[in-house]
Amino acid sequence: MSTTTQESSQQQKHEATQDIQVLDSAHYFHPFTDHASLAKRGARVITKAEGIYIWDSEGKKILDGMSGLWCVNVGYGRRELIEAATKQLETLPYYNSFFQTTNVPAVELANAIIAVSPKQPDNPFTHVFFSGSGSEGNDTVVRAVRRFWDIKGEHQRKTIISRWNAYHGSTVAAASLGGMKGMHEHGDLPIPGIVHIDQPYWAEHGGDLSPEAFGLKAASWLEDKILEIGPEKVAAFIGEPVQGAGGVIIPPSTYWPEIQRICRKYGVLICADEVICGFGRLGVWFGCEKMGFEPDMITFAKGVTSGYIPLGGTMMTKRVTDVLIGLGGEFNHGYTYSGHPVACAVGLANLRYLQDNKIVEKVASELAPHLAQHFEALKDHPLVGMAESCGLVAGILLVKNKASREAFDPALEVGMICRTHCFANGLIMRAVGDRMIIAPPLVSTKQEIDELMRLVHLCLNLTLNELKERGVL
């Protein structure tokens, strides 16, 4: 192709992109977006994907270091999932789970999920309630927890304890469970009966304590809150094994076992939000297994279908279902798309792919250690105050002073400076304040992890140079 022809083709792509951007600004209301700001520069238009890469409308290839939004675990273009959806669309594209009916994919997927659920001999998982998203799954947690205690006659047990900076979804109940104060400002949240304690973030709260000692201290904040409210009024504690959208906050090893001890002491239910951590992300099927605790409920979504079709749900243990099902009669809760046959067919194909190809085992034995080695080396970079990984999630804390962990002025938006360099150089790495986070697909190769980390180093260096040029450093 001649230079003139290439230039003409690129110009056509650019003009087509601009047309889409105009329509986008006119009619598409994006999530978590400053629309006035976006309209000035135009949205990036993603047009295709394959493996661990995406392409935009102008032909730029980008390594997706975030698996879409923590979800495309098996990568893009997986034929097994596409064919499962197509086959199900041809046979039964939809039917509901009301009216005392069911469908085969929903039944099979529920059984498949229970088969890979955490092994808890004294309180095994027995049932799955399907929803359309993690937000709906956590709404189900609120309904199920409060119904559980009502049936048991402990009507005062309404309060659910969560953590500041946690993310549990965007519906009114789920956003209330979350501890994102910016979200609470939009809608007068949280709703009554939901309270928060500080997150187990050593870099922020640890001071001179060792991570292990800090883990116990952070867990003690839960006991303090339970005693403040009154144990007879506390229904449940909810938390992500590793906080995702909050910036990949990996708790010390002592944290979750102590949380479980406290919850069992006061009879409080434990709910694990595994929307991000579930289905292999941490090198085990569910993050609670990695963190050493046994929840009563698990919320899931994202990785259950690798994001190919929306699906979420709530897993419940025998302790919970003995009450809700055994004593509770009708459970007046559900969604139009609970047990959607196409979504469940894709979920089943996704789980089979993970199992047949031993993806979870490969994450644990090969990819997670390889990524951890890279992140250990990152600690020498002048901007990096902390670099840590767990399975295939990882976070980098950008700091002004490594020795003291002194933060940058938030007004500088150093994380966004770094993210801009990432996009410009073909990498998706997310900024949460001044924490840079990644969650690559579980099917990445070691060579692709190497490529990802080469781009991470490049973008950190470009960020460092820009800060020096501005006189910040």
BASEMI-7601 format. One record per residue (C-alpha): residue number from 0; residue in one letter; x, y, z. Coordinates in steps of 0.02 Angstrom, whole numbers, plus 50000, padded with zeros to 5 digits. Example, Ala and Ser with C-alpha at 12.3 -4.5 7.8 and 13.67 -1.06 7.14 Angstrom:
% residues 2
{0 A {50615 49775 50390}}
{1 S {50684 49947 50357}}
% end
This chain:
% residues 473
{0 M {50000 50000 50000}}
{1 S {50070 50169 49950}}
{2 T {50101 50308 50077}}
{3 T {49962 50412 49998}}
{4 T {49839 50267 50009}}
{5 Q {49887 50234 50191}}
{6 E {49862 50417 50234}}
{7 S {49692 50417 50148}}
{8 S {49638 50259 50240}}
{9 Q {49694 50331 50407}}
{10 Q {49601 50492 50372}}
{11 Q {49443 50394 50335}}
{12 K {49462 50300 50499}}
{13 H {49487 50464 50591}}
{14 E {49332 50542 50513}}
{15 A {49228 50387 50552}}
{16 T {49290 50393 50732}}
{17 Q {49240 50575 50747}}
{18 D {49064 50534 50683}}
{19 I {49045 50400 50819}}
{20 Q {49113 50519 50950}}
{21 V {48984 50651 50905}}
{22 L {48843 50523 50921}}
{23 D {48919 50458 51082}}
{24 S {48920 50631 51161}}
{25 A {48744 50666 51101}}
{26 H {48657 50512 51169}}
{27 Y {48765 50389 51268}}
{28 F {48768 50418 51456}}
{29 H {48928 50332 51516}}
{30 P {48955 50259 51691}}
{31 F {49071 50352 51810}}
{32 T {49109 50489 51682}}
{33 D {49125 50679 51675}}
{34 H {49028 50697 51513}}
{35 A {49070 50879 51482}}
{36 S {49255 50837 51491}}
{37 L {49236 50681 51384}}
{38 A {49142 50776 51248}}
{39 K {49289 50895 51226}}
{40 R {49413 50757 51182}}
{41 G {49298 50618 51121}}
{42 A {49283 50440 51185}}
{43 R {49404 50306 51129}}
{44 V {49305 50190 51015}}
{45 I {49349 50006 51037}}
{46 T {49305 49903 50884}}
{47 K {49380 49728 50902}}
{48 A {49476 49613 51017}}
{49 E {49575 49451 51012}}
{50 G {49670 49359 51147}}
{51 I {49732 49489 51272}}
{52 Y {49727 49635 51150}}
{53 I {49598 49761 51094}}
{54 W {49599 49881 50946}}
{55 D {49523 50053 50933}}
{56 S {49433 50128 50782}}
{57 E {49595 50206 50716}}
{58 G {49686 50039 50716}}
{59 K {49788 50059 50876}}
{60 K {49829 49894 50962}}
{61 I {49818 49897 51152}}
{62 L {49868 49765 51279}}
{63 D {49721 49747 51397}}
{64 G {49803 49741 51568}}
{65 M {49633 49751 51654}}
{66 S {49542 49604 51571}}
{67 G {49406 49724 51515}}
{68 L {49344 49770 51689}}
{69 W {49422 49626 51788}}
{70 C {49315 49502 51693}}
{71 V {49383 49435 51526}}
{72 N {49477 49296 51613}}
{73 V {49490 49179 51463}}
{74 G {49533 49317 51341}}
{75 Y {49440 49382 51190}}
{76 G {49375 49279 51044}}
{77 R {49357 49114 51137}}
{78 R {49259 49004 51016}}
{79 E {49194 48885 51150}}
{80 L {49098 49026 51234}}
{81 I {49037 49102 51071}}
{82 E {48972 48935 51010}}
{83 A {48886 48899 51176}}
{84 A {48792 49064 51164}}
{85 T {48746 49034 50982}}
{86 K {48681 48859 51014}}
{87 Q {48576 48916 51162}}
{88 L {48506 49064 51066}}
{89 E {48447 48942 50933}}
{90 T {48359 48827 51057}}
{91 L {48297 48928 51206}}
{92 P {48353 49111 51202}}
{93 Y {48254 49156 51358}}
{94 Y {48136 49095 51488}}
{95 N {48112 49149 51668}}
{96 S {48135 49054 51830}}
{97 F {47969 49110 51902}}
{98 F {47807 49008 51889}}
{99 Q {47893 48854 51960}}
{100 T {47996 48829 51802}}
{101 T {48181 48803 51767}}
{102 N {48298 48778 51620}}
{103 V {48440 48657 51590}}
{104 P {48587 48780 51578}}
{105 A {48539 48863 51743}}
{106 V {48527 48696 51832}}
{107 E {48691 48633 51760}}
{108 L {48785 48794 51798}}
{109 A {48722 48800 51977}}
{110 N {48785 48622 52002}}
{111 A {48951 48662 51918}}
{112 I {48979 48814 52030}}
{113 I {48940 48715 52187}}
{114 A {49064 48582 52127}}
{115 V {49207 48709 52126}}
{116 S {49148 48804 52281}}
{117 P {49261 48814 52435}}
{118 K {49269 48652 52532}}
{119 Q {49193 48692 52701}}
{120 P {49148 48526 52784}}
{121 D {49053 48605 52929}}
{122 N {48959 48729 52820}}
{123 P {48963 48680 52636}}
{124 F {48892 48783 52495}}
{125 T {48728 48708 52433}}
{126 H {48634 48833 52323}}
{127 V {48659 48970 52195}}
{128 F {48542 49118 52167}}
{129 F {48571 49195 51994}}
{130 S {48563 49381 51955}}
{131 G {48620 49490 51811}}
{132 S {48770 49573 51893}}
{133 G {48876 49587 52049}}
{134 S {48773 49737 52104}}
{135 E {48615 49632 52098}}
{136 G {48707 49491 52185}}
{137 N {48748 49605 52330}}
{138 D {48570 49671 52336}}
{139 T {48523 49488 52356}}
{140 V {48645 49475 52502}}
{141 V {48556 49618 52591}}
{142 R {48386 49537 52564}}
{143 A {48445 49362 52611}}
{144 V {48541 49416 52767}}
{145 R {48396 49513 52840}}
{146 R {48271 49378 52794}}
{147 F {48384 49248 52878}}
{148 W {48379 49337 53045}}
{149 D {48193 49377 53033}}
{150 I {48154 49192 53010}}
{151 K {48262 49150 53161}}
{152 G {48163 49276 53263}}
{153 E {48310 49394 53290}}
{154 H {48223 49544 53213}}
{155 Q {48346 49671 53279}}
{156 R {48489 49598 53177}}
{157 K {48479 49718 53030}}
{158 T {48647 49807 53023}}
{159 I {48776 49754 52894}}
{160 I {48956 49811 52918}}
{161 S {49068 49848 52769}}
{162 R {49228 49946 52741}}
{163 W {49273 50120 52682}}
{164 N {49342 50122 52504}}
{165 A {49259 49955 52467}}
{166 Y {49163 49935 52304}}
{167 H {49011 49821 52303}}
{168 G {48913 49888 52154}}
{169 S {48811 50036 52096}}
{170 T {48630 50000 52140}}
{171 V {48564 50092 52293}}
{172 A {48592 49946 52411}}
{173 A {48757 49892 52335}}
{174 A {48827 50069 52331}}
{175 S {48776 50085 52513}}
{176 L {48871 49926 52555}}
{177 G {49020 50001 52466}}
{178 G {49125 50130 52553}}
{179 M {49155 50249 52408}}
{180 K {49112 50419 52483}}
{181 G {49100 50499 52312}}
{182 M {48962 50377 52268}}
{183 H {48874 50409 52434}}
{184 E {48864 50594 52391}}
{185 H {48756 50551 52240}}
{186 G {48592 50493 52314}}
{187 D {48604 50522 52502}}
{188 L {48686 50355 52538}}
{189 P {48711 50242 52628}}
{190 I {48537 50182 52665}}
{191 P {48497 50147 52849}}
{192 G {48569 49991 52926}}
{193 I {48737 49992 52837}}
{194 V {48895 50055 52924}}
{195 H {49080 50053 52884}}
{196 I {49250 50025 52963}}
{197 D {49422 50070 52893}}
{198 Q {49503 49961 52762}}
{199 P {49654 49849 52800}}
{200 Y {49774 49958 52700}}
{201 W {49945 49950 52782}}
{202 A {50021 50091 52677}}
{203 E {49886 50210 52739}}
{204 H {49852 50152 52918}}
{205 G {49996 50038 52964}}
{206 G {50117 50164 53036}}
{207 D {50263 50076 53118}}
{208 L {50171 49910 53139}}
{209 S {50225 49756 53043}}
{210 P {50097 49701 52913}}
{211 E {50052 49551 53023}}
{212 A {50023 49657 53178}}
{213 F {49926 49782 53075}}
{214 G {49813 49644 53006}}
{215 L {49758 49602 53183}}
{216 K {49732 49785 53225}}
{217 A {49628 49815 53068}}
{218 A {49520 49664 53108}}
{219 S {49494 49730 53285}}
{220 W {49403 49879 53210}}
{221 L {49263 49758 53165}}
{222 E {49246 49699 53345}}
{223 D {49246 49880 53404}}
{224 K {49104 49920 53284}}
{225 I {49004 49765 53333}}
{226 L {49016 49813 53517}}
{227 E {48972 49993 53477}}
{228 I {48813 49942 53386}}
{229 G {48771 49796 53498}}
{230 P {48803 49616 53441}}
{231 E {48617 49577 53446}}
{232 K {48591 49708 53308}}
{233 V {48730 49656 53187}}
{234 A {48677 49542 53044}}
{235 A {48832 49522 52936}}
{236 F {49002 49582 52882}}
{237 I {49041 49596 52696}}
{238 G {49210 49617 52613}}
{239 E {49311 49575 52458}}
{240 P {49454 49453 52495}}
{241 V {49564 49578 52401}}
{242 Q {49486 49748 52371}}
{243 G {49484 49779 52184}}
{244 A {49413 49946 52129}}
{245 G {49478 50022 52291}}
{246 G {49654 50003 52219}}
{247 V {49701 49819 52242}}
{248 I {49713 49827 52431}}
{249 I {49789 49659 52484}}
{250 P {49760 49629 52670}}
{251 P {49896 49555 52782}}
{252 S {49886 49367 52806}}
{253 T {49824 49389 52984}}
{254 Y {49673 49494 52937}}
{255 W {49540 49375 52871}}
{256 P {49564 49233 52997}}
{257 E {49542 49360 53136}}
{258 I {49388 49432 53049}}
{259 Q {49314 49257 53046}}
{260 R {49354 49229 53230}}
{261 I {49266 49391 53277}}
{262 C {49113 49354 53169}}
{263 R {49094 49179 53241}}
{264 K {49114 49247 53418}}
{265 Y {48963 49361 53396}}
{266 G {48862 49252 53277}}
{267 V {48882 49373 53131}}
{268 L {48866 49308 52953}}
{269 I {49018 49326 52838}}
{270 C {48985 49378 52658}}
{271 A {49129 49372 52533}}
{272 D {49112 49483 52380}}
{273 E {49206 49378 52252}}
{274 V {49148 49472 52097}}
{275 I {49331 49506 52056}}
{276 C {49423 49373 52156}}
{277 G {49315 49225 52106}}
{278 F {49345 49096 51969}}
{279 G {49534 49090 51973}}
{280 R {49592 49270 51983}}
{281 L {49698 49237 52139}}
{282 G {49759 49065 52085}}
{283 V {49618 48975 52177}}
{284 W {49437 48958 52127}}
{285 F {49382 49083 52260}}
{286 G {49483 49213 52351}}
{287 C {49422 49164 52524}}
{288 E {49520 49001 52504}}
{289 K {49679 49103 52476}}
{290 M {49643 49219 52622}}
{291 G {49598 49082 52746}}
{292 F {49416 49110 52793}}
{293 E {49249 49021 52769}}
{294 P {49105 49135 52717}}
{295 D {48920 49102 52734}}
{296 M {48882 49184 52566}}
{297 I {48983 49225 52411}}
{298 T {48937 49354 52280}}
{299 F {49004 49321 52105}}
{300 A {48993 49394 51929}}
{301 K {49125 49450 51800}}
{302 G {49234 49294 51789}}
{303 V {49088 49172 51789}}
{304 T {49061 49207 51603}}
{305 S {49227 49297 51574}}
{306 G {49120 49449 51537}}
{307 Y {49052 49378 51373}}
{308 I {48872 49395 51436}}
{309 P {48812 49480 51597}}
{310 L {48784 49358 51739}}
{311 G {48800 49368 51927}}
{312 G {48740 49277 52079}}
{313 T {48749 49234 52262}}
{314 M {48808 49068 52331}}
{315 M {48735 49013 52497}}
{316 T {48794 48885 52624}}
{317 K {48696 48754 52718}}
{318 R {48689 48868 52871}}
{319 V {48595 48997 52767}}
{320 T {48486 48884 52658}}
{321 D {48431 48776 52806}}
{322 V {48345 48934 52866}}
{323 L {48292 49020 52703}}
{324 I {48231 48861 52619}}
{325 G {48200 48745 52766}}
{326 L {48103 48868 52874}}
{327 G {48068 49022 52770}}
{328 G {47935 48975 52643}}
{329 E {47929 49091 52492}}
{330 F {48080 49203 52463}}
{331 N {48003 49360 52389}}
{332 H {48150 49416 52285}}
{333 G {48209 49389 52106}}
{334 Y {48249 49461 51936}}
{335 T {48182 49443 51760}}
{336 Y {48351 49376 51707}}
{337 S {48383 49260 51855}}
{338 G {48453 49101 51776}}
{339 H {48452 49173 51599}}
{340 P {48481 49018 51490}}
{341 V {48604 49100 51368}}
{342 A {48707 49178 51507}}
{343 C {48709 49014 51602}}
{344 A {48759 48916 51446}}
{345 V {48907 49034 51422}}
{346 G {48951 49019 51606}}
{347 L {48952 48830 51593}}
{348 A {49064 48836 51439}}
{349 N {49179 48958 51530}}
{350 L {49197 48844 51682}}
{351 R {49230 48694 51571}}
{352 Y {49366 48790 51480}}
{353 L {49447 48839 51645}}
{354 Q {49442 48660 51706}}
{355 D {49491 48571 51545}}
{356 N {49642 48684 51521}}
{357 K {49690 48691 51707}}
{358 I {49690 48880 51699}}
{359 V {49671 48907 51886}}
{360 E {49815 48789 51922}}
{361 K {49926 48876 51793}}
{362 V {49890 49046 51871}}
{363 A {49946 48977 52040}}
{364 S {50101 48884 51982}}
{365 E {50164 48987 51835}}
{366 L {50088 49157 51801}}
{367 A {50064 49225 51977}}
{368 P {50244 49189 52031}}
{369 H {50307 49263 51867}}
{370 L {50207 49423 51893}}
{371 A {50264 49430 52074}}
{372 Q {50447 49426 52019}}
{373 H {50415 49574 51904}}
{374 F {50330 49670 52043}}
{375 E {50472 49636 52164}}
{376 A {50590 49719 52039}}
{377 L {50473 49870 52024}}
{378 K {50509 49917 52206}}
{379 D {50673 49996 52151}}
{380 H {50588 50123 52039}}
{381 P {50598 50302 52107}}
{382 L {50410 50328 52097}}
{383 V {50358 50163 52176}}
{384 G {50320 50165 52362}}
{385 M {50239 49994 52361}}
{386 A {50219 49859 52229}}
{387 E {50120 49704 52274}}
{388 S {50026 49566 52186}}
{389 C {49910 49423 52231}}
{390 G {49874 49298 52095}}
{391 L {49841 49402 51940}}
{392 V {49792 49564 52025}}
{393 A {49926 49691 52067}}
{394 G {49944 49869 52127}}
{395 I {50080 50001 52122}}
{396 L {50078 50148 52242}}
{397 L {50156 50304 52166}}
{398 V {50238 50414 52298}}
{399 K {50339 50574 52307}}
{400 N {50459 50505 52436}}
{401 K {50496 50318 52446}}
{402 A {50571 50318 52620}}
{403 S {50425 50405 52705}}
{404 R {50288 50350 52583}}
{405 E {50247 50535 52564}}
{406 A {50102 50556 52443}}
{407 F {50090 50676 52298}}
{408 D {49971 50823 52307}}
{409 P {49804 50747 52248}}
{410 A {49777 50899 52137}}
{411 L {49923 50840 52028}}
{412 E {49827 50681 51982}}
{413 V {49989 50586 51960}}
{414 G {49894 50424 51932}}
{415 M {49801 50501 51786}}
{416 I {49966 50565 51714}}
{417 C {50030 50386 51717}}
{418 R {49869 50317 51643}}
{419 T {49880 50441 51499}}
{420 H {50055 50378 51458}}
{421 C {49990 50200 51467}}
{422 F {49853 50229 51338}}
{423 A {49973 50325 51226}}
{424 N {50092 50176 51227}}
{425 G {49969 50034 51202}}
{426 L {49932 49979 51380}}
{427 I {49776 49982 51486}}
{428 M {49827 50005 51668}}
{429 R {49697 50082 51784}}
{430 A {49726 50228 51901}}
{431 V {49640 50233 52071}}
{432 G {49703 50395 52143}}
{433 D {49892 50370 52139}}
{434 R {49880 50181 52139}}
{435 M {49906 50098 51970}}
{436 I {49823 49929 51954}}
{437 I {49821 49783 51833}}
{438 A {49725 49620 51816}}
{439 P {49780 49533 51656}}
{440 P {49682 49389 51579}}
{441 L {49710 49220 51661}}
{442 V {49761 49148 51492}}
{443 S {49908 49267 51471}}
{444 T {50074 49186 51431}}
{445 K {50236 49224 51523}}
{446 Q {50294 49315 51367}}
{447 E {50138 49423 51369}}
{448 I {50166 49461 51553}}
{449 D {50342 49513 51506}}
{450 E {50274 49628 51372}}
{451 L {50147 49702 51494}}
{452 M {50284 49738 51621}}
{453 R {50398 49815 51489}}
{454 L {50258 49938 51453}}
{455 V {50231 49968 51639}}
{456 H {50414 50014 51660}}
{457 L {50406 50126 51506}}
{458 C {50254 50220 51569}}
{459 L {50324 50240 51745}}
{460 N {50482 50315 51670}}
{461 L {50382 50433 51560}}
{462 T {50281 50486 51713}}
{463 L {50441 50515 51812}}
{464 N {50514 50621 51671}}
{465 E {50355 50725 51657}}
{466 L {50352 50758 51844}}
{467 K {50534 50812 51837}}
{468 E {50498 50928 51691}}
{469 R {50355 51007 51788}}
{470 G {50468 51033 51937}}
{471 V {50366 50918 52048}}
{472 L {50520 50810 52085}}
% end
